[in-house]
């Protein structure tokens, strides 16, 4: 596995800003096999952005009758 940096995002905006300014960054959350792919060097991100603690585990109705499904919905 190649060396990488790790950051826990404090908000969705923080996560997006980190990803935008960090080439090679990937998001990590529960249920991902990204670490397995990193061990095999199939994926070699330079930076991991942890979004597990963010409030992205909800399904919400939108004003136009649609649904917004959070990235961490199980």
N, CA, C and O atoms as a Tripos MOL2 file, in Angstrom:
@<TRIPOS>MOLECULE
protein
  296   295    74     0     0
PROTEIN
NO_CHARGES

@<TRIPOS>ATOM
      1 N           0.8500   -1.1740    0.0000 N.3       1 UNK1
      2 CA          0.0000    0.0000    0.0000 C.3       1 UNK1
      3 C           0.8940    1.2330    0.0000 C.2       1 UNK1
      4 O           1.8590    1.3190    0.7590 O.2       1 UNK1
      5 N           0.5610    2.1710   -0.8490 N.am      2 UNK2
      6 CA          1.3230    3.4190   -0.9250 C.3       2 UNK2
      7 C           0.8780    4.3790    0.1660 C.2       2 UNK2
      8 O          -0.2610    4.3150    0.6310 O.2       2 UNK2
      9 N           1.7610    5.2580    0.5690 N.am      3 UNK3
     10 CA          1.4490    6.2440    1.6090 C.3       3 UNK3
     11 C           0.3670    7.2070    1.1300 C.2       3 UNK3
     12 O           0.2810    7.5320   -0.0550 O.2       3 UNK3
     13 N          -0.4570    7.6570    2.0780 N.am      4 UNK4
     14 CA         -1.5220    8.6050    1.7610 C.3       4 UNK4
     15 C          -1.7920    9.4630    2.9880 C.2       4 UNK4
     16 O          -1.3950    9.1220    4.1030 O.2       4 UNK4
     17 N          -2.4740   10.5800    2.7660 N.am      5 UNK5
     18 CA         -2.8980   11.4450    3.8570 C.3       5 UNK5
     19 C          -4.3560   11.1480    4.1560 C.2       5 UNK5
     20 O          -5.0910   10.6670    3.2940 O.2       5 UNK5
     21 N          -4.7730   11.4400    5.3940 N.am      6 UNK6
     22 CA         -6.1290   11.1660    5.8490 C.3       6 UNK6
     23 C          -6.6840   12.4000    6.5360 C.2       6 UNK6
     24 O          -6.0170   13.0070    7.3740 O.2       6 UNK6
     25 N          -7.9170   12.7720    6.1740 N.am      7 UNK7
     26 CA         -8.5860   13.8970    6.8100 C.3       7 UNK7
     27 C         -10.0350   13.5150    7.0700 C.2       7 UNK7
     28 O         -10.6920   12.9280    6.2100 O.2       7 UNK7
     29 N         -10.5360   13.8500    8.2670 N.am      8 UNK8
     30 CA        -11.9560   13.6690    8.5680 C.3       8 UNK8
     31 C         -12.6570   14.9850    8.2910 C.2       8 UNK8
     32 O         -12.3520   15.9980    8.9210 O.2       8 UNK8
     33 N         -13.5910   14.9790    7.3550 N.am      9 UNK9
     34 CA        -14.3090   16.1950    6.9720 C.3       9 UNK9
     35 C         -15.2460   16.6250    8.1040 C.2       9 UNK9
     36 O         -15.8590   15.7920    8.7710 O.2       9 UNK9
     37 N         -15.3430   17.9330    8.3040 N.am     10 UNK10
     38 CA        -16.2070   18.4630    9.3600 C.3      10 UNK10
     39 C         -17.5870   18.8690    8.8370 C.2      10 UNK10
     40 O         -18.5010   19.1040    9.6260 O.2      10 UNK10
     41 N         -17.7410   18.9510    7.5270 N.am     11 UNK11
     42 CA        -19.0170   19.3160    6.9190 C.3      11 UNK11
     43 C         -18.9840   18.8910    5.4490 C.2      11 UNK11
     44 O         -17.9100   18.6500    4.8980 O.2      11 UNK11
     45 N         -20.1480   18.8000    4.8180 N.am     12 UNK12
     46 CA        -20.1400   18.4950    3.3850 C.3      12 UNK12
     47 C         -19.3510   19.5290    2.5730 C.2      12 UNK12
     48 O         -18.6520   19.1730    1.6240 O.2      12 UNK12
     49 N         -19.4650   20.8070    2.9450 N.am     13 UNK13
     50 CA        -18.7130   21.8510    2.2380 C.3      13 UNK13
     51 C         -17.2170   21.6580    2.4220 C.2      13 UNK13
     52 O         -16.4440   21.8490    1.4830 O.2      13 UNK13
     53 N         -16.8080   21.2820    3.6230 N.am     14 UNK14
     54 CA        -15.3960   21.0080    3.9040 C.3      14 UNK14
     55 C         -14.9040   19.8380    3.0520 C.2      14 UNK14
     56 O         -13.8150   19.8980    2.4820 O.2      14 UNK14
     57 N         -15.7040   18.7810    2.9670 N.am     15 UNK15
     58 CA        -15.3260   17.6090    2.1650 C.3      15 UNK15
     59 C         -15.1650   17.9870    0.6970 C.2      15 UNK15
     60 O         -14.2020   17.5780    0.0480 O.2      15 UNK15
     61 N         -16.1080   18.7660    0.1780 N.am     16 UNK16
     62 CA        -16.0350   19.1850   -1.2260 C.3      16 UNK16
     63 C         -14.8250   20.0720   -1.4770 C.2      16 UNK16
     64 O         -14.1480   19.9260   -2.4950 O.2      16 UNK16
     65 N         -14.5490   20.9900   -0.5580 N.am     17 UNK17
     66 CA        -13.3980   21.8870   -0.7160 C.3      17 UNK17
     67 C         -12.0880   21.1020   -0.6850 C.2      17 UNK17
     68 O         -11.1840   21.3600   -1.4790 O.2      17 UNK17
     69 N         -11.9920   20.1410    0.2360 N.am     18 UNK18
     70 CA        -10.7860   19.3060    0.3060 C.3      18 UNK18
     71 C         -10.5810   18.5270   -0.9880 C.2      18 UNK18
     72 O          -9.4660   18.4430   -1.5030 O.2      18 UNK18
     73 N         -11.6590   17.9620   -1.5050 N.am     19 UNK19
     74 CA        -11.5520   17.1860   -2.7460 C.3      19 UNK19
     75 C         -11.1730   18.0700   -3.9240 C.2      19 UNK19
     76 O         -10.3900   17.6610   -4.7810 O.2      19 UNK19
     77 N         -11.7220   19.2740   -3.9710 N.am     20 UNK20
     78 CA        -11.4430   20.1830   -5.0830 C.3      20 UNK20
     79 C          -9.9900   20.6400   -5.1100 C.2      20 UNK20
     80 O          -9.4160   20.8300   -6.1820 O.2      20 UNK20
     81 N          -9.3970   20.8140   -3.9420 N.am     21 UNK21
     82 CA         -8.0260   21.3230   -3.9120 C.3      21 UNK21
     83 C          -6.9710   20.2240   -3.7950 C.2      21 UNK21
     84 O          -5.7780   20.5230   -3.7370 O.2      21 UNK21
     85 N          -7.3940   18.9570   -3.7610 N.am     22 UNK22
     86 CA         -6.4500   17.8630   -3.5650 C.3      22 UNK22
     87 C          -6.5580   16.8600   -4.7040 C.2      22 UNK22
     88 O          -7.4000   15.9630   -4.6530 O.2      22 UNK22
     89 N          -5.7280   16.9920   -5.7270 N.am     23 UNK23
     90 CA         -5.7500   16.0090   -6.8150 C.3      23 UNK23
     91 C          -5.4600   14.6060   -6.2730 C.2      23 UNK23
     92 O          -4.5770   14.4310   -5.4340 O.2      23 UNK23
     93 N          -6.1890   13.6330   -6.7450 N.am     24 UNK24
     94 CA         -5.9770   12.2500   -6.3100 C.3      24 UNK24
     95 C          -6.6900   11.8910   -5.0290 C.2      24 UNK24
     96 O          -6.4850   10.7950   -4.5080 O.2      24 UNK24
     97 N          -7.5310   12.7830   -4.4930 N.am     25 UNK25
     98 CA         -8.2640   12.4980   -3.2540 C.3      25 UNK25
     99 C          -9.4620   11.6030   -3.5530 C.2      25 UNK25
    100 O         -10.0420   11.6600   -4.6370 O.2      25 UNK25
    101 N          -9.8220   10.7720   -2.5680 N.am     26 UNK26
    102 CA        -11.0060    9.9150   -2.6510 C.3      26 UNK26
    103 C         -11.7650   10.0250   -1.3390 C.2      26 UNK26
    104 O         -11.1700   10.2410   -0.2830 O.2      26 UNK26
    105 N         -13.0870    9.8750   -1.4120 N.am     27 UNK27
    106 CA        -13.9160    9.8500   -0.2100 C.3      27 UNK27
    107 C         -13.9550    8.4310    0.3320 C.2      27 UNK27
    108 O         -13.9430    7.4610   -0.4260 O.2      27 UNK27
    109 N         -14.0020    8.3230    1.6550 N.am     28 UNK28
    110 CA        -14.1340    7.0130    2.2790 C.3      28 UNK28
    111 C         -15.2620    7.0830    3.2950 C.2      28 UNK28
    112 O         -15.4070    8.0650    4.0230 O.2      28 UNK28
    113 N         -16.0610    6.0160    3.3290 N.am     29 UNK29
    114 CA        -17.1740    5.9060    4.2730 C.3      29 UNK29
    115 C         -17.3710    4.4220    4.5680 C.2      29 UNK29
    116 O         -16.6830    3.5680    4.0080 O.2      29 UNK29
    117 N         -18.3040    4.1350    5.4400 N.am     30 UNK30
    118 CA        -18.5560    2.7370    5.7870 C.3      30 UNK30
    119 C         -19.0120    1.9250    4.5850 C.2      30 UNK30
    120 O         -19.6670    2.4430    3.6820 O.2      30 UNK30
    121 N         -18.6610    0.6550    4.5870 N.am     31 UNK31
    122 CA        -19.1090   -0.2360    3.5300 C.3      31 UNK31
    123 C         -18.3080   -0.1640    2.2460 C.2      31 UNK31
    124 O         -18.7080   -0.7540    1.2430 O.2      31 UNK31
    125 N         -17.2050    0.5310    2.2500 N.am     32 UNK32
    126 CA        -16.4030    0.6520    1.0360 C.3      32 UNK32
    127 C         -15.3180   -0.4170    0.9960 C.2      32 UNK32
    128 O         -14.8320   -0.8610    2.0370 O.2      32 UNK32
    129 N         -14.9520   -0.8170   -0.1860 N.am     33 UNK33
    130 CA        -13.8280   -1.7350   -0.3190 C.3      33 UNK33
    131 C         -12.5910   -0.9990   -0.8310 C.2      33 UNK33
    132 O         -11.6600   -1.6150   -1.3490 O.2      33 UNK33
    133 N         -12.5940    0.3170   -0.6800 N.am     34 UNK34
    134 CA        -11.4770    1.1240   -1.1580 C.3      34 UNK34
    135 C         -10.1510    0.6830   -0.5220 C.2      34 UNK34
    136 O          -9.1320    0.6100   -1.2080 O.2      34 UNK34
    137 N         -10.1590    0.3910    0.7800 N.am     35 UNK35
    138 CA         -8.9100   -0.0180    1.4310 C.3      35 UNK35
    139 C          -8.3860   -1.3370    0.8560 C.2      35 UNK35
    140 O          -7.1780   -1.5110    0.6980 O.2      35 UNK35
    141 N          -9.2920   -2.2580    0.5460 N.am     36 UNK36
    142 CA         -8.8530   -3.5040   -0.0940 C.3      36 UNK36
    143 C          -8.2070   -3.2240   -1.4450 C.2      36 UNK36
    144 O          -7.1770   -3.8090   -1.7800 O.2      36 UNK36
    145 N          -8.8110   -2.3320   -2.2170 N.am     37 UNK37
    146 CA         -8.2440   -1.9770   -3.5220 C.3      37 UNK37
    147 C          -6.9140   -1.2520   -3.3690 C.2      37 UNK37
    148 O          -6.0350   -1.3780   -4.2230 O.2      37 UNK37
    149 N          -6.7610   -0.4970   -2.2910 N.am     38 UNK38
    150 CA         -5.4880    0.1810   -2.0360 C.3      38 UNK38
    151 C          -4.4000   -0.8240   -1.6810 C.2      38 UNK38
    152 O          -3.2550   -0.6720   -2.1060 O.2      38 UNK38
    153 N          -4.7420   -1.8410   -0.9130 N.am     39 UNK39
    154 CA         -3.7600   -2.8750   -0.5560 C.3      39 UNK39
    155 C          -3.2280   -3.5760   -1.7900 C.2      39 UNK39
    156 O          -2.0500   -3.9290   -1.8570 O.2      39 UNK39
    157 N          -4.1000   -3.7760   -2.7660 N.am     40 UNK40
    158 CA         -3.7000   -4.4240   -4.0210 C.3      40 UNK40
    159 C          -3.1110   -3.4370   -5.0230 C.2      40 UNK40
    160 O          -2.7030   -3.8270   -6.1180 O.2      40 UNK40
    161 N          -3.0670   -2.1620   -4.6500 N.am     41 UNK41
    162 CA         -2.5760   -1.0700   -5.4830 C.3      41 UNK41
    163 C          -3.3530   -0.9380   -6.7940 C.2      41 UNK41
    164 O          -2.8080   -0.5150   -7.8140 O.2      41 UNK41
    165 N          -4.6300   -1.3040   -6.7490 N.am     42 UNK42
    166 CA         -5.5330   -1.0520   -7.8690 C.3      42 UNK42
    167 C          -5.9570    0.4100   -7.8140 C.2      42 UNK42
    168 O          -6.0310    1.0860   -8.8410 O.2      42 UNK42
    169 N          -6.2350    0.8910   -6.6000 N.am     43 UNK43
    170 CA         -6.5040    2.3040   -6.3350 C.3      43 UNK43
    171 C          -5.3230    2.8510   -5.5440 C.2      43 UNK43
    172 O          -4.8580    2.2100   -4.6010 O.2      43 UNK43
    173 N          -4.8390    4.0190   -5.9170 N.am     44 UNK44
    174 CA         -3.7010    4.6160   -5.2040 C.3      44 UNK44
    175 C          -3.9550    6.1010   -4.9210 C.2      44 UNK44
    176 O          -3.2300    6.9620   -5.4200 O.2      44 UNK44
    177 N          -4.9830    6.4000   -4.1220 N.am     45 UNK45
    178 CA         -5.2560    7.7990   -3.8130 C.3      45 UNK45
    179 C          -4.1360    8.4050   -2.9730 C.2      45 UNK45
    180 O          -3.4760    7.7140   -2.1970 O.2      45 UNK45
    181 N          -3.9400    9.6890   -3.1420 N.am     46 UNK46
    182 CA         -2.9340   10.3960   -2.3550 C.3      46 UNK46
    183 C          -3.5150   10.9250   -1.0580 C.2      46 UNK46
    184 O          -2.7830   11.2650   -0.1290 O.2      46 UNK46
    185 N          -4.8460   10.9920   -1.0030 N.am     47 UNK47
    186 CA         -5.5080   11.5860    0.1570 C.3      47 UNK47
    187 C          -6.8800   10.9360    0.3250 C.2      47 UNK47
    188 O          -7.6240   10.8050   -0.6470 O.2      47 UNK47
    189 N          -7.2250   10.5260    1.5540 N.am     48 UNK48
    190 CA         -8.5510   10.0050    1.8540 C.3      48 UNK48
    191 C          -9.3100   11.0340    2.6750 C.2      48 UNK48
    192 O          -8.7770   11.5890    3.6360 O.2      48 UNK48
    193 N         -10.5500   11.2840    2.2940 N.am     49 UNK49
    194 CA        -11.4160   12.2170    3.0080 C.3      49 UNK49
    195 C         -12.5490   11.4000    3.6200 C.2      49 UNK49
    196 O         -13.4040   10.8770    2.9060 O.2      49 UNK49
    197 N         -12.5490   11.2970    4.9350 N.am     50 UNK50
    198 CA        -13.5350   10.5080    5.6690 C.3      50 UNK50
    199 C         -14.8160   11.3160    5.8480 C.2      50 UNK50
    200 O         -14.7900   12.4110    6.4110 O.2      50 UNK50
    201 N         -15.9460   10.7740    5.3650 N.am     51 UNK51
    202 CA        -17.2330   11.4560    5.4920 C.3      51 UNK51
    203 C         -18.1950   10.7220    6.4270 C.2      51 UNK51
    204 O         -19.3830   11.0420    6.4580 O.2      51 UNK51
    205 N         -17.7050    9.7510    7.1820 N.am     52 UNK52
    206 CA        -18.5510    8.9510    8.0640 C.3      52 UNK52
    207 C         -19.3110    9.7620    9.0980 C.2      52 UNK52
    208 O         -20.4550    9.4230    9.4020 O.2      52 UNK52
    209 N         -18.7410   10.7980    9.6420 N.am     53 UNK53
    210 CA        -19.3610   11.5640   10.7170 C.3      53 UNK53
    211 C         -20.3160   12.6540   10.2290 C.2      53 UNK53
    212 O         -20.9190   13.3550   11.0420 O.2      53 UNK53
    213 N         -20.4550   12.8010    8.9270 N.am     54 UNK54
    214 CA        -21.3320   13.8360    8.3840 C.3      54 UNK54
    215 C         -22.7810   13.3610    8.3770 C.2      54 UNK54
    216 O         -23.0430   12.1600    8.3110 O.2      54 UNK54
    217 N         -23.7000   14.2790    8.4430 N.am     55 UNK55
    218 CA        -25.1320   13.9560    8.4550 C.3      55 UNK55
    219 C         -25.6330   13.7010    7.0400 C.2      55 UNK55
    220 O         -26.4610   14.4460    6.5150 O.2      55 UNK55
    221 N         -25.1210   12.6490    6.4380 N.am     56 UNK56
    222 CA        -25.4880   12.3020    5.0640 C.3      56 UNK56
    223 C         -26.2390   10.9730    5.0250 C.2      56 UNK56
    224 O         -26.1950   10.2550    4.0260 O.2      56 UNK56
    225 N         -26.9300   10.6540    6.1220 N.am     57 UNK57
    226 CA        -27.6000    9.3640    6.2460 C.3      57 UNK57
    227 C         -29.1240    9.4910    6.2260 C.2      57 UNK57
    228 O         -29.8320    8.7080    6.8590 O.2      57 UNK57
    229 N         -29.6080   10.4770    5.4990 N.am     58 UNK58
    230 CA        -31.0440   10.7400    5.4680 C.3      58 UNK58
    231 C         -31.5950   10.6990    4.0490 C.2      58 UNK58
    232 O         -30.8930   10.9430    3.0680 O.2      58 UNK58
    233 N         -32.8830   10.3800    3.9880 N.am     59 UNK59
    234 CA        -33.6360   10.5080    2.7400 C.3      59 UNK59
    235 C         -34.6320   11.6280    2.9870 C.2      59 UNK59
    236 O         -35.4330   11.5570    3.9190 O.2      59 UNK59
    237 N         -34.5840   12.6660    2.1510 N.am     60 UNK60
    238 CA        -35.4290   13.8440    2.3430 C.3      60 UNK60
    239 C         -36.2240   14.1240    1.0680 C.2      60 UNK60
    240 O         -35.7260   13.9350   -0.0420 O.2      60 UNK60
    241 N         -37.4530   14.5720    1.2440 N.am     61 UNK61
    242 CA        -38.2480   15.0070    0.0950 C.3      61 UNK61
    243 C         -37.8020   16.4100   -0.3010 C.2      61 UNK61
    244 O         -37.5000   17.2420    0.5550 O.2      61 UNK61
    245 N         -37.7650   16.6600   -1.6010 N.am     62 UNK62
    246 CA        -37.4320   17.9980   -2.0910 C.3      62 UNK62
    247 C         -38.7320   18.7520   -2.3940 C.2      62 UNK62
    248 O         -39.8010   18.1510   -2.4970 O.2      62 UNK62
    249 N         -38.6230   20.0510   -2.5330 N.am     63 UNK63
    250 CA        -39.8080   20.8810   -2.7600 C.3      63 UNK63
    251 C         -40.5010   20.5890   -4.0900 C.2      63 UNK63
    252 O         -41.6810   20.9000   -4.2510 O.2      63 UNK63
    253 N         -39.7860   19.9990   -5.0360 N.am     64 UNK64
    254 CA        -40.3930   19.6920   -6.3450 C.3      64 UNK64
    255 C         -40.9090   18.2540   -6.4350 C.2      64 UNK64
    256 O         -41.2040   17.7630   -7.5250 O.2      64 UNK64
    257 N         -41.0160   17.5750   -5.2740 N.am     65 UNK65
    258 CA        -41.5770   16.2300   -5.2420 C.3      65 UNK65
    259 C         -40.5770   15.1000   -5.4180 C.2      65 UNK65
    260 O         -40.9660   13.9330   -5.4650 O.2      65 UNK65
    261 N         -39.3070   15.4280   -5.5160 N.am     66 UNK66
    262 CA        -38.2740   14.4080   -5.6580 C.3      66 UNK66
    263 C         -37.7310   13.9530   -4.3120 C.2      66 UNK66
    264 O         -38.2600   14.3160   -3.2610 O.2      66 UNK66
    265 N         -36.6860   13.1660   -4.3550 N.am     67 UNK67
    266 CA        -36.0110   12.6900   -3.1540 C.3      67 UNK67
    267 C         -34.5350   13.0320   -3.2030 C.2      67 UNK67
    268 O         -33.9130   12.9570   -4.2620 O.2      67 UNK67
    269 N         -33.9760   13.4030   -2.0760 N.am     68 UNK68
    270 CA        -32.5310   13.5990   -1.9260 C.3      68 UNK68
    271 C         -32.0500   12.4670   -1.0400 C.2      68 UNK68
    272 O         -32.4280   12.3820    0.1290 O.2      68 UNK68
    273 N         -31.2130   11.5960   -1.5950 N.am     69 UNK69
    274 CA        -30.7160   10.4290   -0.8690 C.3      69 UNK69
    275 C         -29.2720   10.7050   -0.4820 C.2      69 UNK69
    276 O         -28.4090   10.8730   -1.3440 O.2      69 UNK69
    277 N         -29.0160   10.7520    0.8270 N.am     70 UNK70
    278 CA        -27.6800   11.0340    1.3330 C.3      70 UNK70
    279 C         -26.6820    9.9420    0.9820 C.2      70 UNK70
    280 O         -27.0620    8.7890    0.7800 O.2      70 UNK70
    281 N         -25.4330   10.2960    0.9110 N.am     71 UNK71
    282 CA        -24.3730    9.3660    0.5100 C.3      71 UNK71
    283 C         -24.1840    8.2180    1.4870 C.2      71 UNK71
    284 O         -23.6370    7.1820    1.1090 O.2      71 UNK71
    285 N         -24.6200    8.3690    2.7300 N.am     72 UNK72
    286 CA        -24.4280    7.3230    3.7400 C.3      72 UNK72
    287 C         -25.7050    6.5570    4.0720 C.2      72 UNK72
    288 O         -25.7460    5.8310    5.0650 O.2      72 UNK72
    289 N         -26.7500    6.7100    3.2550 N.am     73 UNK73
    290 CA        -27.9960    5.9690    3.4880 C.3      73 UNK73
    291 C         -27.7380    4.4860    3.2670 C.2      73 UNK73
    292 O         -27.1130    4.0790    2.2870 O.2      73 UNK73
    293 N         -28.2330    3.6990    4.1960 N.am     74 UNK74
    294 CA        -28.0520    2.2440    4.0950 C.3      74 UNK74
    295 C         -29.3100    1.6070    3.5900 C.2      74 UNK74
    296 O         -29.3650    0.3870    3.4340 O.2      74 UNK74
@<TRIPOS>BOND
     1     1     2 1
     2     2     3 1
     3     3     4 2
     4     3     5 am
     5     5     6 1
     6     6     7 1
     7     7     8 2
     8     7     9 am
     9     9    10 1
    10    10    11 1
    11    11    12 2
    12    11    13 am
    13    13    14 1
    14    14    15 1
    15    15    16 2
    16    15    17 am
    17    17    18 1
    18    18    19 1
    19    19    20 2
    20    19    21 am
    21    21    22 1
    22    22    23 1
    23    23    24 2
    24    23    25 am
    25    25    26 1
    26    26    27 1
    27    27    28 2
    28    27    29 am
    29    29    30 1
    30    30    31 1
    31    31    32 2
    32    31    33 am
    33    33    34 1
    34    34    35 1
    35    35    36 2
    36    35    37 am
    37    37    38 1
    38    38    39 1
    39    39    40 2
    40    39    41 am
    41    41    42 1
    42    42    43 1
    43    43    44 2
    44    43    45 am
    45    45    46 1
    46    46    47 1
    47    47    48 2
    48    47    49 am
    49    49    50 1
    50    50    51 1
    51    51    52 2
    52    51    53 am
    53    53    54 1
    54    54    55 1
    55    55    56 2
    56    55    57 am
    57    57    58 1
    58    58    59 1
    59    59    60 2
    60    59    61 am
    61    61    62 1
    62    62    63 1
    63    63    64 2
    64    63    65 am
    65    65    66 1
    66    66    67 1
    67    67    68 2
    68    67    69 am
    69    69    70 1
    70    70    71 1
    71    71    72 2
    72    71    73 am
    73    73    74 1
    74    74    75 1
    75    75    76 2
    76    75    77 am
    77    77    78 1
    78    78    79 1
    79    79    80 2
    80    79    81 am
    81    81    82 1
    82    82    83 1
    83    83    84 2
    84    83    85 am
    85    85    86 1
    86    86    87 1
    87    87    88 2
    88    87    89 am
    89    89    90 1
    90    90    91 1
    91    91    92 2
    92    91    93 am
    93    93    94 1
    94    94    95 1
    95    95    96 2
    96    95    97 am
    97    97    98 1
    98    98    99 1
    99    99   100 2
   100    99   101 am
   101   101   102 1
   102   102   103 1
   103   103   104 2
   104   103   105 am
   105   105   106 1
   106   106   107 1
   107   107   108 2
   108   107   109 am
   109   109   110 1
   110   110   111 1
   111   111   112 2
   112   111   113 am
   113   113   114 1
   114   114   115 1
   115   115   116 2
   116   115   117 am
   117   117   118 1
   118   118   119 1
   119   119   120 2
   120   119   121 am
   121   121   122 1
   122   122   123 1
   123   123   124 2
   124   123   125 am
   125   125   126 1
   126   126   127 1
   127   127   128 2
   128   127   129 am
   129   129   130 1
   130   130   131 1
   131   131   132 2
   132   131   133 am
   133   133   134 1
   134   134   135 1
   135   135   136 2
   136   135   137 am
   137   137   138 1
   138   138   139 1
   139   139   140 2
   140   139   141 am
   141   141   142 1
   142   142   143 1
   143   143   144 2
   144   143   145 am
   145   145   146 1
   146   146   147 1
   147   147   148 2
   148   147   149 am
   149   149   150 1
   150   150   151 1
   151   151   152 2
   152   151   153 am
   153   153   154 1
   154   154   155 1
   155   155   156 2
   156   155   157 am
   157   157   158 1
   158   158   159 1
   159   159   160 2
   160   159   161 am
   161   161   162 1
   162   162   163 1
   163   163   164 2
   164   163   165 am
   165   165   166 1
   166   166   167 1
   167   167   168 2
   168   167   169 am
   169   169   170 1
   170   170   171 1
   171   171   172 2
   172   171   173 am
   173   173   174 1
   174   174   175 1
   175   175   176 2
   176   175   177 am
   177   177   178 1
   178   178   179 1
   179   179   180 2
   180   179   181 am
   181   181   182 1
   182   182   183 1
   183   183   184 2
   184   183   185 am
   185   185   186 1
   186   186   187 1
   187   187   188 2
   188   187   189 am
   189   189   190 1
   190   190   191 1
   191   191   192 2
   192   191   193 am
   193   193   194 1
   194   194   195 1
   195   195   196 2
   196   195   197 am
   197   197   198 1
   198   198   199 1
   199   199   200 2
   200   199   201 am
   201   201   202 1
   202   202   203 1
   203   203   204 2
   204   203   205 am
   205   205   206 1
   206   206   207 1
   207   207   208 2
   208   207   209 am
   209   209   210 1
   210   210   211 1
   211   211   212 2
   212   211   213 am
   213   213   214 1
   214   214   215 1
   215   215   216 2
   216   215   217 am
   217   217   218 1
   218   218   219 1
   219   219   220 2
   220   219   221 am
   221   221   222 1
   222   222   223 1
   223   223   224 2
   224   223   225 am
   225   225   226 1
   226   226   227 1
   227   227   228 2
   228   227   229 am
   229   229   230 1
   230   230   231 1
   231   231   232 2
   232   231   233 am
   233   233   234 1
   234   234   235 1
   235   235   236 2
   236   235   237 am
   237   237   238 1
   238   238   239 1
   239   239   240 2
   240   239   241 am
   241   241   242 1
   242   242   243 1
   243   243   244 2
   244   243   245 am
   245   245   246 1
   246   246   247 1
   247   247   248 2
   248   247   249 am
   249   249   250 1
   250   250   251 1
   251   251   252 2
   252   251   253 am
   253   253   254 1
   254   254   255 1
   255   255   256 2
   256   255   257 am
   257   257   258 1
   258   258   259 1
   259   259   260 2
   260   259   261 am
   261   261   262 1
   262   262   263 1
   263   263   264 2
   264   263   265 am
   265   265   266 1
   266   266   267 1
   267   267   268 2
   268   267   269 am
   269   269   270 1
   270   270   271 1
   271   271   272 2
   272   271   273 am
   273   273   274 1
   274   274   275 1
   275   275   276 2
   276   275   277 am
   277   277   278 1
   278   278   279 1
   279   279   280 2
   280   279   281 am
   281   281   282 1
   282   282   283 1
   283   283   284 2
   284   283   285 am
   285   285   286 1
   286   286   287 1
   287   287   288 2
   288   287   289 am
   289   289   290 1
   290   290   291 1
   291   291   292 2
   292   291   293 am
   293   293   294 1
   294   294   295 1
   295   295   296 2
@<TRIPOS>SUBSTRUCTURE
     1 UNK1         2 RESIDUE 1 A UNK
     2 UNK2         6 RESIDUE 1 A UNK
     3 UNK3        10 RESIDUE 1 A UNK
     4 UNK4        14 RESIDUE 1 A UNK
     5 UNK5        18 RESIDUE 1 A UNK
     6 UNK6        22 RESIDUE 1 A UNK
     7 UNK7        26 RESIDUE 1 A UNK
     8 UNK8        30 RESIDUE 1 A UNK
     9 UNK9        34 RESIDUE 1 A UNK
    10 UNK10       38 RESIDUE 1 A UNK
    11 UNK11       42 RESIDUE 1 A UNK
    12 UNK12       46 RESIDUE 1 A UNK
    13 UNK13       50 RESIDUE 1 A UNK
    14 UNK14       54 RESIDUE 1 A UNK
    15 UNK15       58 RESIDUE 1 A UNK
    16 UNK16       62 RESIDUE 1 A UNK
    17 UNK17       66 RESIDUE 1 A UNK
    18 UNK18       70 RESIDUE 1 A UNK
    19 UNK19       74 RESIDUE 1 A UNK
    20 UNK20       78 RESIDUE 1 A UNK
    21 UNK21       82 RESIDUE 1 A UNK
    22 UNK22       86 RESIDUE 1 A UNK
    23 UNK23       90 RESIDUE 1 A UNK
    24 UNK24       94 RESIDUE 1 A UNK
    25 UNK25       98 RESIDUE 1 A UNK
    26 UNK26      102 RESIDUE 1 A UNK
    27 UNK27      106 RESIDUE 1 A UNK
    28 UNK28      110 RESIDUE 1 A UNK
    29 UNK29      114 RESIDUE 1 A UNK
    30 UNK30      118 RESIDUE 1 A UNK
    31 UNK31      122 RESIDUE 1 A UNK
    32 UNK32      126 RESIDUE 1 A UNK
    33 UNK33      130 RESIDUE 1 A UNK
    34 UNK34      134 RESIDUE 1 A UNK
    35 UNK35      138 RESIDUE 1 A UNK
    36 UNK36      142 RESIDUE 1 A UNK
    37 UNK37      146 RESIDUE 1 A UNK
    38 UNK38      150 RESIDUE 1 A UNK
    39 UNK39      154 RESIDUE 1 A UNK
    40 UNK40      158 RESIDUE 1 A UNK
    41 UNK41      162 RESIDUE 1 A UNK
    42 UNK42      166 RESIDUE 1 A UNK
    43 UNK43      170 RESIDUE 1 A UNK
    44 UNK44      174 RESIDUE 1 A UNK
    45 UNK45      178 RESIDUE 1 A UNK
    46 UNK46      182 RESIDUE 1 A UNK
    47 UNK47      186 RESIDUE 1 A UNK
    48 UNK48      190 RESIDUE 1 A UNK
    49 UNK49      194 RESIDUE 1 A UNK
    50 UNK50      198 RESIDUE 1 A UNK
    51 UNK51      202 RESIDUE 1 A UNK
    52 UNK52      206 RESIDUE 1 A UNK
    53 UNK53      210 RESIDUE 1 A UNK
    54 UNK54      214 RESIDUE 1 A UNK
    55 UNK55      218 RESIDUE 1 A UNK
    56 UNK56      222 RESIDUE 1 A UNK
    57 UNK57      226 RESIDUE 1 A UNK
    58 UNK58      230 RESIDUE 1 A UNK
    59 UNK59      234 RESIDUE 1 A UNK
    60 UNK60      238 RESIDUE 1 A UNK
    61 UNK61      242 RESIDUE 1 A UNK
    62 UNK62      246 RESIDUE 1 A UNK
    63 UNK63      250 RESIDUE 1 A UNK
    64 UNK64      254 RESIDUE 1 A UNK
    65 UNK65      258 RESIDUE 1 A UNK
    66 UNK66      262 RESIDUE 1 A UNK
    67 UNK67      266 RESIDUE 1 A UNK
    68 UNK68      270 RESIDUE 1 A UNK
    69 UNK69      274 RESIDUE 1 A UNK
    70 UNK70      278 RESIDUE 1 A UNK
    71 UNK71      282 RESIDUE 1 A UNK
    72 UNK72      286 RESIDUE 1 A UNK
    73 UNK73      290 RESIDUE 1 A UNK
    74 UNK74      294 RESIDUE 1 A UNK
